[in-house]
Amino acid sequence: MKRLKVIFWISTGLIFLFQGVMPALTGHTEMAREGIRHLGYPEYFGIMLTICKVLGAIVLIMPKLPKRLKEWTYAGFTFDFIFAAGIIYAVEGLHAATLFPLIVLFVLMISYCSFHKLEEMPKTMHYETQKM
C-alpha cells in the first residue's frame, strides 16, 4: 500500500511539474510563443493550452476531487501527449523532441494505473496506513 502511494505521488508529481509548473512559468515567454507559431498554431492556442495544462495538473494533484473529473483530466493529457508527438513528428521529423511527449505519457500511465489501484482498495486500508 505504501509503495503504491509512493509510486502514485512521484508519477503524479512529475506530471504536475511538467504540465502545471513549467507551463505556468514559461508559457508566456517569447520562446514558447515562437514554438507554438513554429508548429503552425496561432498564439492564442498556446495561451489556452497553458491554462488547460495548469488546471489539469491541479486536478490530478488535488485529493478528494470527483473521480470522473480526474478521468477526464487523464484523458485530456493522454490526447495532448499523443497529438504533441504526432505534430512534432509532422513538422520536424523523428528526434528526441518527438519522443519526449511519449515518455511523459508513460509517466502519466503509471500515475493513472496507480490511481485506479488506490481507488480499488477498501477505505479501511487507506485509514490503516495513515495510522502507521
N, C-alpha and C positions, 0 to 999 in steps of 0.2 A: 504494500500500500504506500509506504513512504517513498519507495523507489519510483513508483508510478507518478506520484505527486511531483517529485523532483524532475522527472522527465517532462511532465506537462509544463511545469513552470519555466524550465530552461528553454524548451522549444517555443513556448508562447512568449516568453520574454524576448527571445531573438526576433520573433515576428514583430513584436511591439517596437523594438529598436529599429528594425529595417523598414517597417511600414507606418510607424507612428512618429517616432522621434526624428529620424533622418529626414523624412519629407517635411515635417514641421519646421525644421531648422534650415533646410536647403531648398525647399520648393519655390521660394520667391527669388532665388538668385538668378543672375543672368545666365549662368551655366545651365541651370535647369530649364530655363525658358528656351535657350538655344537647343538643348536636347529634344524638347518637345517639337520645336519647329523642324529640326533635322529629321524626325520621324514622320513628318508630314501633317502634324496636328496644329490647330490654332492654339494660341496662348491660353485662352480661357479653358481649354480642355485640361491643361496642366494644373490650373488652379482648382478645378472641380475634382480632378483625380487626387490631388493632395488633400483636400478636405475629406473626401471619402476614405482615403487610406488612414488618416489620423482618427476619424470617427470609428472606423472598423477596428483599428488597433486598440482603441479604448474599450470597445465592446468585448473583444477577446480577453482583455486583461481584468475586466471587472467581474468579480464573482457575483453570483445570485441574479444575473440577468436572465431573462427568459431563454430557454434552450433554443427555441425557434429563431430568435434573433441571432444567436451565436451560429446556428446552422447557416443562415443566410449570409452571415459575415464570412464564414469559412468558404462558402460557395463563391462569393464575390472575389475574395482573394485568389481562389483557385483559377477563376476566369482571368483575373488580372495577370497572374504569372504565366499562364499558358499563352495568352494573347501577347504579352510583352515579349516572350521568347520568339513567337512567330513573327511579330512585327520587326524586331531587331534582325532576325534572320533575313526577312524580305528586303530590308533596307541595306544592311551591312554584310550579310553573309554569315557563315558559321565561324564563330570565335568565342572567346571567354565571356564576352558580354551577352552572347546568345544563351549560354548555359547558366548564367547566374540566376535568372528567374526560376529555372527548373530546380536548381539547388535549394533555393528558398521555398519552392513548392514542396520539396521533400521534407524540409523542416516543418512546414505548415501541416503536412500529412501526419507527422509524428505528433504534433500538438492536437490535431483532430482525433486521431485514434486514442491517444491517452485521455483526452477529454471524455470520449464516449465510454472508455473503460471505467473512469472515475464515476461517471453518471450511473453506470450499471450497478455499482456497488451499493449495498444497503446503507442507508443513512446511519445505522448504528456503527458501522465500520468507520465512517468518517468521524463520528464522535469519539470512538475508542482511540483513534490515532491522534486526535487533538489532545487527549488527556495525557498521553505519554510524554 
